[in-house]
Amino acid sequence: MLKTILLGFVAGFVAVLVFHQGTAFLLNHFGNEIPAVVNALGRTNPPFNMTAVPPFGVPLVGTQAFWGGVWGAVMALILVRLRPPALLFGFVFGALALTIVAVTLVPALKGLPGWSGAIPWRGLLYNGAWGWGTALMLLAPLGLRR
C-alpha cells in the first residue's frame, strides 16, 4: 500500500507539470488565437505561474504540483482497489473530483465567495488532463488496464 501511495504521489506531482500545465500551455499559445475557444474558456494565462503563495511563499505551480501528488495518491488507491478502466476513470476523477473541490471547499476554507453556478470548463479540462496523465503514468507500475 505504501508503494501505491508513493507511486500515486509521484505520478500526480509530475502530471501537474506535464499534463495540467501542458494543457495550459496549449490553450495559452494556441487557444487564445481561436475565438471559439476564447468564448468557451476565456483567455488563458501562461503556464507555470511562479507567484509566491502564502503561507510558505512557494510558487503557485509548486503548490499545484504538491496537491496533484496528494490527489494522485488518492487516485492510485482507488485504481488499485476498484480496478476501473484507468484512463477513463483518471480523466473523469480529475475533471469532477478536483474541480468540485476547487469551486466549493477551497473557497470556503480561504473565506472567499463560493461557486457562482457557472460551469468551470477550463478547470474541468485542466483537471481531466491531470487525471488522464496520472492514470497513464500509473498503468505499468500498478498493473492497471487501460
TORBAKE-614237 format. One record per atom (N, C-alpha, C): atom name; x, y, z; residue number from 1. Coordinates in steps of 0.001 Angstrom, whole numbers, plus 500000, padded with zeros to 6 digits. Example, Ala and Ser with C-alpha at 12.3 -4.5 7.8 and 13.67 -1.06 7.14 Angstrom:
<atoms>
<atom=N	xx=513190	yy=494310	zz=507800	seq=1>
<atom=CA	xx=512300	yy=495500	zz=507800	seq=1>
<atom=C	xx=513200	yy=496700	zz=507800	seq=1>
<atom=N	xx=512850	yy=497750	zz=507080	seq=2>
<atom=CA	xx=513670	yy=498940	zz=507140	seq=2>
<atom=C	xx=512900	yy=500030	zz=507870	seq=2>
</atoms>
This chain:
<atoms>
<atom=N	xx=500824	yy=498805	zz=500000	seq=1>
<atom=CA	xx=500000	yy=500000	zz=500000	seq=1>
<atom=C	xx=500867	yy=501257	zz=500000	seq=1>
<atom=N	xx=501976	yy=501245	zz=500719	seq=2>
<atom=CA	xx=502873	yy=502399	zz=500739	seq=2>
<atom=C	xx=503441	yy=502665	zz=499348	seq=2>
<atom=N	xx=503766	yy=501582	zz=498620	seq=3>
<atom=CA	xx=504270	yy=501722	zz=497258	seq=3>
<atom=C	xx=503215	yy=502385	zz=496365	seq=3>
<atom=N	xx=501973	yy=501983	zz=496496	seq=4>
<atom=CA	xx=500881	yy=502564	zz=495713	seq=4>
<atom=C	xx=500734	yy=504045	zz=496009	seq=4>
<atom=N	xx=500791	yy=504405	zz=497276	seq=5>
<atom=CA	xx=500657	yy=505809	zz=497668	seq=5>
<atom=C	xx=501820	yy=506628	zz=497118	seq=5>
<atom=N	xx=503028	yy=506106	zz=497243	seq=6>
<atom=CA	xx=504208	yy=506819	zz=496748	seq=6>
<atom=C	xx=504175	yy=506970	zz=495229	seq=6>
<atom=N	xx=503850	yy=505898	zz=494529	seq=7>
<atom=CA	xx=503748	yy=505976	zz=493066	seq=7>
<atom=C	xx=502650	yy=506959	zz=492652	seq=7>
<atom=N	xx=501538	yy=506928	zz=493349	seq=8>
<atom=CA	xx=500449	yy=507852	zz=493052	seq=8>
<atom=C	xx=500852	yy=509295	zz=493280	seq=8>
<atom=N	xx=501577	yy=509549	zz=494372	seq=9>
<atom=CA	xx=502029	yy=510912	zz=494653	seq=9>
<atom=C	xx=502962	yy=511406	zz=493559	seq=9>
<atom=N	xx=503941	yy=510585	zz=493200	seq=10>
<atom=CA	xx=504906	yy=510984	zz=492167	seq=10>
<atom=C	xx=504194	yy=511207	zz=490832	seq=10>
<atom=N	xx=503305	yy=510285	zz=490457	seq=11>
<atom=CA	xx=502587	yy=510421	zz=489183	seq=11>
<atom=C	xx=501721	yy=511678	zz=489185	seq=11>
<atom=N	xx=501020	yy=511942	zz=490280	seq=12>
<atom=CA	xx=500177	yy=513127	zz=490360	seq=12>
<atom=C	xx=500978	yy=514412	zz=490329	seq=12>
<atom=N	xx=502127	yy=514422	zz=491006	seq=13>
<atom=CA	xx=503012	yy=515584	zz=491020	seq=13>
<atom=C	xx=503511	yy=515883	zz=489607	seq=13>
<atom=N	xx=504025	yy=514855	zz=488942	seq=14>
<atom=CA	xx=504559	yy=515026	zz=487591	seq=14>
<atom=C	xx=503442	yy=515377	zz=486603	seq=14>
<atom=N	xx=502263	yy=514798	zz=486791	seq=15>
<atom=CA	xx=501141	yy=515066	zz=485881	seq=15>
<atom=C	xx=500728	yy=516540	zz=485910	seq=15>
<atom=N	xx=500877	yy=517196	zz=487050	seq=16>
<atom=CA	xx=500588	yy=518636	zz=487084	seq=16>
<atom=C	xx=501564	yy=519369	zz=486174	seq=16>
<atom=N	xx=502833	yy=519033	zz=486272	seq=17>
<atom=CA	xx=503858	yy=519734	zz=485495	seq=17>
<atom=C	xx=503776	yy=519422	zz=484001	seq=17>
<atom=N	xx=503358	yy=518219	zz=483652	seq=18>
<atom=CA	xx=503336	yy=517822	zz=482247	seq=18>
<atom=C	xx=501949	yy=518000	zz=481621	seq=18>
<atom=N	xx=500937	yy=517408	zz=482201	seq=19>
<atom=CA	xx=499618	yy=517377	zz=481572	seq=19>
<atom=C	xx=498770	yy=518603	zz=481915	seq=19>
<atom=N	xx=498684	yy=518963	zz=483187	seq=20>
<atom=CA	xx=497907	yy=520135	zz=483606	seq=20>
<atom=C	xx=498506	yy=521401	zz=483011	seq=20>
<atom=N	xx=499795	yy=521592	zz=483243	seq=21>
<atom=CA	xx=500448	yy=522792	zz=482732	seq=21>
<atom=C	xx=500666	yy=522713	zz=481217	seq=21>
<atom=N	xx=500777	yy=521514	zz=480669	seq=22>
<atom=CA	xx=500849	yy=521349	zz=479221	seq=22>
<atom=C	xx=499557	yy=521801	zz=478554	seq=22>
<atom=N	xx=498433	yy=521488	zz=479171	seq=23>
<atom=CA	xx=497140	yy=521956	zz=478658	seq=23>
<atom=C	xx=497073	yy=523475	zz=478733	seq=23>
<atom=N	xx=497559	yy=524044	zz=479844	seq=24>
<atom=CA	xx=497595	yy=525498	zz=479971	seq=24>
<atom=C	xx=498477	yy=526119	zz=478888	seq=24>
<atom=N	xx=499596	yy=525487	zz=478611	seq=25>
<atom=CA	xx=500499	yy=525970	zz=477560	seq=25>
<atom=C	xx=499795	yy=525979	zz=476207	seq=25>
<atom=N	xx=499146	yy=524880	zz=475856	seq=26>
<atom=CA	xx=498461	yy=524790	zz=474564	seq=26>
<atom=C	xx=497343	yy=525821	zz=474455	seq=26>
<atom=N	xx=496569	yy=525972	zz=475520	seq=27>
<atom=CA	xx=495489	yy=526956	zz=475478	seq=27>
<atom=C	xx=496031	yy=528380	zz=475404	seq=27>
<atom=N	xx=497121	yy=528648	zz=476113	seq=28>
<atom=CA	xx=497692	yy=529985	zz=476092	seq=28>
<atom=C	xx=498283	yy=530326	zz=474733	seq=28>
<atom=N	xx=499018	yy=529385	zz=474151	seq=29>
<atom=CA	xx=499725	yy=529672	zz=472908	seq=29>
<atom=C	xx=498883	yy=529482	zz=471655	seq=29>
<atom=N	xx=497908	yy=528601	zz=471708	seq=30>
<atom=CA	xx=497101	yy=528337	zz=470523	seq=30>
<atom=C	xx=495628	yy=528675	zz=470736	seq=30>
<atom=N	xx=495091	yy=528309	zz=471883	seq=31>
<atom=CA	xx=493674	yy=528537	zz=472153	seq=31>
<atom=C	xx=493289	yy=530000	zz=472209	seq=31>
<atom=N	xx=494179	yy=530851	zz=472696	seq=32>
<atom=CA	xx=493884	yy=532280	zz=472768	seq=32>
<atom=C	xx=493748	yy=532917	zz=471381	seq=32>
<atom=N	xx=494194	yy=532211	zz=470354	seq=33>
<atom=CA	xx=494086	yy=532707	zz=468980	seq=33>
<atom=C	xx=492819	yy=532222	zz=468285	seq=33>
<atom=N	xx=492060	yy=531351	zz=468932	seq=34>
<atom=CA	xx=490848	yy=530781	zz=468332	seq=34>
<atom=C	xx=489644	yy=531372	zz=469058	seq=34>
<atom=N	xx=488857	yy=532211	zz=468384	seq=35>
<atom=CA	xx=487729	yy=532878	zz=469043	seq=35>
<atom=C	xx=486750	yy=531925	zz=469733	seq=35>
<atom=N	xx=486462	yy=530783	zz=469142	seq=36>
<atom=CA	xx=485520	yy=529848	zz=469758	seq=36>
<atom=C	xx=486061	yy=529310	zz=471086	seq=36>
<atom=N	xx=487356	yy=529077	zz=471151	seq=37>
<atom=CA	xx=487967	yy=528596	zz=472389	seq=37>
<atom=C	xx=487926	yy=529689	zz=473451	seq=37>
<atom=N	xx=488238	yy=530921	zz=473053	seq=38>
<atom=CA	xx=488196	yy=532049	zz=473998	seq=38>
<atom=C	xx=486770	yy=532264	zz=474493	seq=38>
<atom=N	xx=485781	yy=532126	zz=473613	seq=39>
<atom=CA	xx=484384	yy=532283	zz=474037	seq=39>
<atom=C	xx=483986	yy=531219	zz=475049	seq=39>
<atom=N	xx=484469	yy=529998	zz=474861	seq=40>
<atom=CA	xx=484102	yy=528898	zz=475751	seq=40>
<atom=C	xx=484883	yy=528906	zz=477055	seq=40>
<atom=N	xx=486193	yy=529192	zz=476986	seq=41>
<atom=CA	xx=487065	yy=529044	zz=478156	seq=41>
<atom=C	xx=487609	yy=530354	zz=478699	seq=41>
<atom=N	xx=487452	yy=531428	zz=477962	seq=42>
<atom=CA	xx=488074	yy=532692	zz=478351	seq=42>
<atom=C	xx=489530	yy=532696	zz=477915	seq=42>
<atom=N	xx=490177	yy=533840	zz=478066	seq=43>
<atom=CA	xx=491597	yy=533931	zz=477725	seq=43>
<atom=C	xx=492394	yy=533192	zz=478798	seq=43>
<atom=N	xx=493380	yy=532443	zz=478374	seq=44>
<atom=CA	xx=494159	yy=531596	zz=479267	seq=44>
<atom=C	xx=495496	yy=532248	zz=479585	seq=44>
<atom=N	xx=495837	yy=532255	zz=480860	seq=45>
<atom=CA	xx=497120	yy=532795	zz=481305	seq=45>
<atom=C	xx=498245	yy=531828	zz=480976	seq=45>
<atom=N	xx=499487	yy=532318	zz=480950	seq=46>
<atom=CA	xx=500621	yy=531422	zz=480702	seq=46>
<atom=C	xx=500742	yy=530355	zz=481795	seq=46>
<atom=N	xx=501330	yy=529203	zz=481452	seq=47>
<atom=CA	xx=501520	yy=528145	zz=482452	seq=47>
<atom=C	xx=502676	yy=528477	zz=483402	seq=47>
<atom=N	xx=502865	yy=527608	zz=484368	seq=48>
<atom=CA	xx=503981	yy=527683	zz=485322	seq=48>
<atom=C	xx=504032	yy=529021	zz=486056	seq=48>
<atom=N	xx=502925	yy=529356	zz=486689	seq=49>
<atom=CA	xx=502822	yy=530588	zz=487461	seq=49>
<atom=C	xx=503754	yy=530498	zz=488675	seq=49>
<atom=N	xx=504721	yy=531399	zz=488730	seq=50>
<atom=CA	xx=505723	yy=531374	zz=489803	seq=50>
<atom=C	xx=505415	yy=532354	zz=490931	seq=50>
<atom=N	xx=504200	yy=532892	zz=490966	seq=51>
<atom=CA	xx=503798	yy=533801	zz=492029	seq=51>
<atom=C	xx=503848	yy=533078	zz=493369	seq=51>
<atom=N	xx=504485	yy=533694	zz=494360	seq=52>
<atom=CA	xx=504596	yy=533087	zz=495688	seq=52>
<atom=C	xx=503225	yy=533031	zz=496351	seq=52>
<atom=N	xx=502941	yy=531887	zz=497000	seq=53>
<atom=CA	xx=501659	yy=531664	zz=497644	seq=53>
<atom=C	xx=501889	yy=531534	zz=499149	seq=53>
<atom=N	xx=501097	yy=532267	zz=499968	seq=54>
<atom=CA	xx=501234	yy=532108	zz=501410	seq=54>
<atom=C	xx=500795	yy=530710	zz=501838	seq=54>
<atom=N	xx=501192	yy=530192	zz=502947	seq=55>
<atom=CA	xx=501980	yy=530850	zz=503984	seq=55>
<atom=C	xx=503486	yy=530645	zz=503835	seq=55>
<atom=N	xx=503932	yy=529781	zz=502915	seq=56>
<atom=CA	xx=505355	yy=529457	zz=502826	seq=56>
<atom=C	xx=506087	yy=530154	zz=501691	seq=56>
<atom=N	xx=505369	yy=530865	zz=500834	seq=57>
<atom=CA	xx=505998	yy=531564	zz=499719	seq=57>
<atom=C	xx=506426	yy=530654	zz=498589	seq=57>
<atom=N	xx=505818	yy=529469	zz=498507	seq=58>
<atom=CA	xx=506120	yy=528519	zz=497437	seq=58>
<atom=C	xx=505440	yy=529008	zz=496156	seq=58>
<atom=N	xx=506081	yy=528867	zz=494997	seq=59>
<atom=CA	xx=505423	yy=529258	zz=493752	seq=59>
<atom=C	xx=504105	yy=528488	zz=493564	seq=59>
<atom=N	xx=503123	yy=529143	zz=492940	seq=60>
<atom=CA	xx=501810	yy=528537	zz=492743	seq=60>
<atom=C	xx=501912	yy=527179	zz=492048	seq=60>
<atom=N	xx=502756	yy=527062	zz=491040	seq=61>
<atom=CA	xx=502872	yy=525786	zz=490326	seq=61>
<atom=C	xx=503423	yy=524701	zz=491254	seq=61>
<atom=N	xx=504266	yy=525050	zz=492213	seq=62>
<atom=CA	xx=504758	yy=524083	zz=493190	seq=62>
<atom=C	xx=503653	yy=523610	zz=494118	seq=62>
<atom=N	xx=502796	yy=524534	zz=494530	seq=63>
<atom=CA	xx=501648	yy=524177	zz=495364	seq=63>
<atom=C	xx=500695	yy=523283	zz=494589	seq=63>
<atom=N	xx=500447	yy=523635	zz=493333	seq=64>
<atom=CA	xx=499579	yy=522809	zz=492498	seq=64>
<atom=C	xx=500165	yy=521411	zz=492327	seq=64>
<atom=N	xx=501464	yy=521317	zz=492127	seq=65>
<atom=CA	xx=502107	yy=520015	zz=491953	seq=65>
<atom=C	xx=502011	yy=519189	zz=493235	seq=65>
<atom=N	xx=502203	yy=519831	zz=494392	seq=66>
<atom=CA	xx=502080	yy=519106	zz=495658	seq=66>
<atom=C	xx=500682	yy=518530	zz=495812	seq=66>
<atom=N	xx=499664	yy=519353	zz=495614	seq=67>
<atom=CA	xx=498291	yy=518868	zz=495760	seq=67>
<atom=C	xx=497944	yy=517861	zz=494676	seq=67>
<atom=N	xx=498539	yy=518001	zz=493494	seq=68>
<atom=CA	xx=498377	yy=516976	zz=492462	seq=68>
<atom=C	xx=498925	yy=515643	zz=492943	seq=68>
<atom=N	xx=500031	yy=515685	zz=493673	seq=69>
<atom=CA	xx=500593	yy=514472	zz=494252	seq=69>
<atom=C	xx=499680	yy=513848	zz=495290	seq=69>
<atom=N	xx=499092	yy=514672	zz=496139	seq=70>
<atom=CA	xx=498161	yy=514163	zz=497157	seq=70>
<atom=C	xx=496962	yy=513495	zz=496473	seq=70>
<atom=N	xx=496375	yy=514195	zz=495501	seq=71>
<atom=CA	xx=495242	yy=513622	zz=494767	seq=71>
<atom=C	xx=495675	yy=512384	zz=493980	seq=71>
<atom=N	xx=496905	yy=512371	zz=493482	seq=72>
<atom=CA	xx=497411	yy=511208	zz=492765	seq=72>
<atom=C	xx=497485	yy=509982	zz=493662	seq=72>
<atom=N	xx=497881	yy=510180	zz=494910	seq=73>
<atom=CA	xx=497920	yy=509069	zz=495866	seq=73>
<atom=C	xx=496513	yy=508523	zz=496110	seq=73>
<atom=N	xx=495548	yy=509424	zz=496245	seq=74>
<atom=CA	xx=494153	yy=509007	zz=496436	seq=74>
<atom=C	xx=493672	yy=508229	zz=495209	seq=74>
<atom=N	xx=493954	yy=508764	zz=494026	seq=75>
<atom=CA	xx=493511	yy=508100	zz=492805	seq=75>
<atom=C	xx=494174	yy=506732	zz=492647	seq=75>
<atom=N	xx=495440	yy=506621	zz=492975	seq=76>
<atom=CA	xx=496136	yy=505334	zz=492865	seq=76>
<atom=C	xx=495485	yy=504290	zz=493771	seq=76>
<atom=N	xx=495134	yy=504681	zz=494975	seq=77>
<atom=CA	xx=494474	yy=503747	zz=495890	seq=77>
<atom=C	xx=493130	yy=503281	zz=495332	seq=77>
<atom=N	xx=492372	yy=504213	zz=494757	seq=78>
<atom=CA	xx=491076	yy=503850	zz=494167	seq=78>
<atom=C	xx=491279	yy=502925	zz=492974	seq=78>
<atom=N	xx=492251	yy=503240	zz=492120	seq=79>
<atom=CA	xx=492504	yy=502410	zz=490936	seq=79>
<atom=C	xx=492893	yy=500986	zz=491321	seq=79>
<atom=N	xx=493720	yy=500853	zz=492339	seq=80>
<atom=CA	xx=494164	yy=499520	zz=492764	seq=80>
<atom=C	xx=493016	yy=498746	zz=493410	seq=80>
<atom=N	xx=492207	yy=499441	zz=494182	seq=81>
<atom=CA	xx=491125	yy=498768	zz=494908	seq=81>
<atom=C	xx=489965	yy=498380	zz=493987	seq=81>
<atom=N	xx=489518	yy=499320	zz=493134	seq=82>
<atom=CA	xx=488316	yy=499086	zz=492329	seq=82>
<atom=C	xx=488588	yy=498556	zz=490928	seq=82>
<atom=N	xx=489795	yy=498791	zz=490407	seq=83>
<atom=CA	xx=490212	yy=498343	zz=489077	seq=83>
<atom=C	xx=489281	yy=498798	zz=487942	seq=83>
<atom=N	xx=488899	yy=500088	zz=487906	seq=84>
<atom=CA	xx=488130	yy=500568	zz=486758	seq=84>
<atom=C	xx=489063	yy=500756	zz=485560	seq=84>
<atom=N	xx=488516	yy=501019	zz=484359	seq=85>
<atom=CA	xx=489398	yy=501360	zz=483234	seq=85>
<atom=C	xx=490170	yy=502627	zz=483611	seq=85>
<atom=N	xx=491467	yy=502508	zz=483720	seq=86>
<atom=CA	xx=492282	yy=503545	zz=484353	seq=86>
<atom=C	xx=492219	yy=504903	zz=483648	seq=86>
<atom=N	xx=492368	yy=504942	zz=482339	seq=87>
<atom=CA	xx=492444	yy=506224	zz=481645	seq=87>
<atom=C	xx=491115	yy=506970	zz=481697	seq=87>
<atom=N	xx=490031	yy=506268	zz=481478	seq=88>
<atom=CA	xx=488707	yy=506901	zz=481567	seq=88>
<atom=C	xx=488433	yy=507362	zz=482992	seq=88>
<atom=N	xx=488696	yy=506491	zz=483962	seq=89>
<atom=CA	xx=488479	yy=506855	zz=485347	seq=89>
<atom=C	xx=489349	yy=508047	zz=485737	seq=89>
<atom=N	xx=490608	yy=508045	zz=485314	seq=90>
<atom=CA	xx=491504	yy=509145	zz=485646	seq=90>
<atom=C	xx=490983	yy=510474	zz=485138	seq=90>
<atom=N	xx=490527	yy=510498	zz=483888	seq=91>
<atom=CA	xx=490003	yy=511748	zz=483334	seq=91>
<atom=C	xx=488766	yy=512208	zz=484094	seq=91>
<atom=N	xx=487821	yy=511305	zz=484312	seq=92>
<atom=CA	xx=486572	yy=511671	zz=484991	seq=92>
<atom=C	xx=486841	yy=512060	zz=486445	seq=92>
<atom=N	xx=487679	yy=511292	zz=487133	seq=93>
<atom=CA	xx=488023	yy=511597	zz=488529	seq=93>
<atom=C	xx=488669	yy=512975	zz=488618	seq=93>
<atom=N	xx=489651	yy=513235	zz=487766	seq=94>
<atom=CA	xx=490315	yy=514538	zz=487785	seq=94>
<atom=C	xx=489354	yy=515660	zz=487476	seq=94>
<atom=N	xx=488596	yy=515505	zz=486404	seq=95>
<atom=CA	xx=487683	yy=516570	zz=485983	seq=95>
<atom=C	xx=486642	yy=516862	zz=487055	seq=95>
<atom=N	xx=486024	yy=515829	zz=487603	seq=96>
<atom=CA	xx=484921	yy=516053	zz=488539	seq=96>
<atom=C	xx=485385	yy=516288	zz=489979	seq=96>
<atom=N	xx=486143	yy=515364	zz=490545	seq=97>
<atom=CA	xx=486510	yy=515473	zz=491960	seq=97>
<atom=C	xx=487334	yy=516722	zz=492231	seq=97>
<atom=N	xx=488382	yy=516927	zz=491461	seq=98>
<atom=CA	xx=489249	yy=518073	zz=491716	seq=98>
<atom=C	xx=488538	yy=519398	zz=491465	seq=98>
<atom=N	xx=487730	yy=519458	zz=490407	seq=99>
<atom=CA	xx=487041	yy=520711	zz=490104	seq=99>
<atom=C	xx=485963	yy=521010	zz=491135	seq=99>
<atom=N	xx=485227	yy=520000	zz=491568	seq=100>
<atom=CA	xx=484200	yy=520229	zz=492598	seq=100>
<atom=C	xx=484844	yy=520741	zz=493880	seq=100>
<atom=N	xx=485945	yy=520138	zz=494289	seq=101>
<atom=CA	xx=486644	yy=520605	zz=495491	seq=101>
<atom=C	xx=487164	yy=522029	zz=495288	seq=101>
<atom=N	xx=487685	yy=522314	zz=494081	seq=102>
<atom=CA	xx=488251	yy=523636	zz=493798	seq=102>
<atom=C	xx=487205	yy=524755	zz=493820	seq=102>
<atom=N	xx=485964	yy=524441	zz=493464	seq=103>
<atom=CA	xx=484953	yy=525502	zz=493426	seq=103>
<atom=C	xx=484074	yy=525543	zz=494669	seq=103>
<atom=N	xx=484194	yy=524559	zz=495548	seq=104>
<atom=CA	xx=483365	yy=524558	zz=496752	seq=104>
<atom=C	xx=484194	yy=524620	zz=498037	seq=104>
<atom=N	xx=484986	yy=523603	zz=498284	seq=105>
<atom=CA	xx=485717	yy=523502	zz=499550	seq=105>
<atom=C	xx=486853	yy=524520	zz=499668	seq=105>
<atom=N	xx=487646	yy=524666	zz=498625	seq=106>
<atom=CA	xx=488800	yy=525571	zz=498692	seq=106>
<atom=C	xx=488379	yy=527011	zz=498975	seq=106>
<atom=N	xx=487404	yy=527574	zz=498252	seq=107>
<atom=CA	xx=486994	yy=528947	zz=498582	seq=107>
<atom=C	xx=486447	yy=529062	zz=500004	seq=107>
<atom=N	xx=485708	yy=528047	zz=500461	seq=108>
<atom=CA	xx=485167	yy=528085	zz=501825	seq=108>
<atom=C	xx=486295	yy=528110	zz=502856	seq=108>
<atom=N	xx=487338	yy=527313	zz=502640	seq=109>
<atom=CA	xx=488462	yy=527293	zz=503577	seq=109>
<atom=C	xx=489250	yy=528596	zz=503573	seq=109>
<atom=N	xx=489262	yy=529278	zz=502421	seq=110>
<atom=CA	xx=490001	yy=530534	zz=502301	seq=110>
<atom=C	xx=489143	yy=531758	zz=502614	seq=110>
<atom=N	xx=487866	yy=531538	zz=502947	seq=111>
<atom=CA	xx=486976	yy=532654	zz=503249	seq=111>
<atom=C	xx=486601	yy=533470	zz=502022	seq=111>
<atom=N	xx=486622	yy=532839	zz=500864	seq=112>
<atom=CA	xx=486285	yy=533510	zz=499611	seq=112>
<atom=C	xx=484858	yy=533147	zz=499209	seq=112>
<atom=N	xx=484276	yy=533919	zz=498293	seq=113>
<atom=CA	xx=482936	yy=533555	zz=497825	seq=113>
<atom=C	xx=482951	yy=532186	zz=497157	seq=113>
<atom=N	xx=481863	yy=531459	zz=497318	seq=114>
<atom=CA	xx=481771	yy=530114	zz=496753	seq=114>
<atom=C	xx=481452	yy=530116	zz=495279	seq=114>
<atom=N	xx=481060	yy=528962	zz=494804	seq=115>
<atom=CA	xx=480780	yy=528733	zz=493402	seq=115>
<atom=C	xx=479655	yy=529630	zz=492915	seq=115>
<atom=N	xx=479853	yy=530247	zz=491759	seq=116>
<atom=CA	xx=478876	yy=531190	zz=491203	seq=116>
<atom=C	xx=477780	yy=530489	zz=490416	seq=116>
<atom=N	xx=477929	yy=529207	zz=490148	seq=117>
<atom=CA	xx=476950	yy=528474	zz=489370	seq=117>
<atom=C	xx=477366	yy=528281	zz=487922	seq=117>
<atom=N	xx=478355	yy=529056	zz=487466	seq=118>
<atom=CA	xx=478846	yy=528890	zz=486101	seq=118>
<atom=C	xx=479698	yy=527621	zz=486029	seq=118>
<atom=N	xx=479603	yy=526908	zz=484928	seq=119>
<atom=CA	xx=480384	yy=525680	zz=484769	seq=119>
<atom=C	xx=481839	yy=526056	zz=484479	seq=119>
<atom=N	xx=482767	yy=525595	zz=485308	seq=120>
<atom=CA	xx=484191	yy=525935	zz=485125	seq=120>
<atom=C	xx=484844	yy=525041	zz=484068	seq=120>
<atom=N	xx=484567	yy=525309	zz=482804	seq=121>
<atom=CA	xx=485031	yy=524453	zz=481716	seq=121>
<atom=C	xx=486548	yy=524297	zz=481690	seq=121>
<atom=N	xx=487257	yy=525390	zz=481908	seq=122>
<atom=CA	xx=488715	yy=525305	zz=481863	seq=122>
<atom=C	xx=489231	yy=524424	zz=482994	seq=122>
<atom=N	xx=488663	yy=524545	zz=484179	seq=123>
<atom=CA	xx=489060	yy=523699	zz=485300	seq=123>
<atom=C	xx=488780	yy=522232	zz=485033	seq=123>
<atom=N	xx=487634	yy=521941	zz=484422	seq=124>
<atom=CA	xx=487313	yy=520563	zz=484066	seq=124>
<atom=C	xx=488341	yy=520006	zz=483082	seq=124>
<atom=N	xx=488737	yy=520836	zz=482123	seq=125>
<atom=CA	xx=489722	yy=520406	zz=481122	seq=125>
<atom=C	xx=491104	yy=520204	zz=481750	seq=125>
<atom=N	xx=491578	yy=521191	zz=482523	seq=126>
<atom=CA	xx=492894	yy=521069	zz=483167	seq=126>
<atom=C	xx=492945	yy=519845	zz=484078	seq=126>
<atom=N	xx=491938	yy=519716	zz=484933	seq=127>
<atom=CA	xx=491945	yy=518634	zz=485912	seq=127>
<atom=C	xx=491715	yy=517271	zz=485265	seq=127>
<atom=N	xx=490926	yy=517238	zz=484190	seq=128>
<atom=CA	xx=490769	yy=515997	zz=483444	seq=128>
<atom=C	xx=492070	yy=515568	zz=482794	seq=128>
<atom=N	xx=492797	yy=516538	zz=482235	seq=129>
<atom=CA	xx=494108	yy=516234	zz=481640	seq=129>
<atom=C	xx=495061	yy=515716	zz=482710	seq=129>
<atom=N	xx=495028	yy=516334	zz=483889	seq=130>
<atom=CA	xx=495856	yy=515867	zz=485002	seq=130>
<atom=C	xx=495512	yy=514416	zz=485345	seq=130>
<atom=N	xx=494218	yy=514124	zz=485497	seq=131>
<atom=CA	xx=493793	yy=512776	zz=485882	seq=131>
<atom=C	xx=494162	yy=511730	zz=484848	seq=131>
<atom=N	xx=493991	yy=512078	zz=483562	seq=132>
<atom=CA	xx=494349	yy=511156	zz=482488	seq=132>
<atom=C	xx=495851	yy=510877	zz=482519	seq=132>
<atom=N	xx=496635	yy=511936	zz=482667	seq=133>
<atom=CA	xx=498086	yy=511784	zz=482713	seq=133>
<atom=C	xx=498560	yy=510989	zz=483915	seq=133>
<atom=N	xx=497942	yy=511227	zz=485059	seq=134>
<atom=CA	xx=498294	yy=510478	zz=486261	seq=134>
<atom=C	xx=498010	yy=508996	zz=486054	seq=134>
<atom=N	xx=496827	yy=508691	zz=485535	seq=135>
<atom=CA	xx=496465	yy=507288	zz=485287	seq=135>
<atom=C	xx=497404	yy=506656	zz=484266	seq=135>
<atom=N	xx=497755	yy=507405	zz=483234	seq=136>
<atom=CA	xx=498670	yy=506888	zz=482211	seq=136>
<atom=C	xx=500008	yy=506492	zz=482836	seq=136>
<atom=N	xx=500520	yy=507324	zz=483727	seq=137>
<atom=CA	xx=501807	yy=507026	zz=484355	seq=137>
<atom=C	xx=501713	yy=505881	zz=485362	seq=137>
<atom=N	xx=500504	yy=505589	zz=485829	seq=138>
<atom=CA	xx=500338	yy=504501	zz=486806	seq=138>
<atom=C	xx=500013	yy=503156	zz=486170	seq=138>
<atom=N	xx=499725	yy=503121	zz=484873	seq=139>
<atom=CA	xx=499317	yy=501876	zz=484224	seq=139>
<atom=C	xx=500296	yy=500725	zz=484466	seq=139>
<atom=N	xx=501532	yy=500884	zz=484036	seq=140>
<atom=CA	xx=502505	yy=499797	zz=484146	seq=140>
<atom=C	xx=502922	yy=499510	zz=485586	seq=140>
<atom=N	xx=503281	yy=500543	zz=486380	seq=141>
<atom=CA	xx=503738	yy=500224	zz=487741	seq=141>
<atom=C	xx=502688	yy=499536	zz=488620	seq=141>
<atom=N	xx=501421	yy=499848	zz=488390	seq=142>
<atom=CA	xx=500373	yy=499252	zz=489214	seq=142>
<atom=C	xx=499651	yy=498094	zz=488509	seq=142>
<atom=N	xx=500079	yy=497764	zz=487300	seq=143>
<atom=CA	xx=499460	yy=496663	zz=486565	seq=143>
<atom=C	xx=497996	yy=496906	zz=486243	seq=143>
<atom=N	xx=497666	yy=498152	zz=485875	seq=144>
<atom=CA	xx=496275	yy=498507	zz=485593	seq=144>
<atom=C	xx=495939	yy=498266	zz=484133	seq=144>
<atom=N	xx=494653	yy=498183	zz=483846	seq=145>
<atom=CA	xx=494212	yy=498085	zz=482447	seq=145>
<atom=C	xx=493811	yy=499468	zz=481979	seq=145>
<atom=N	xx=493953	yy=499660	zz=480684	seq=146>
<atom=CA	xx=493651	yy=500972	zz=480113	seq=146>
<atom=C	xx=492198	yy=501275	zz=480259	seq=146>
</atoms>
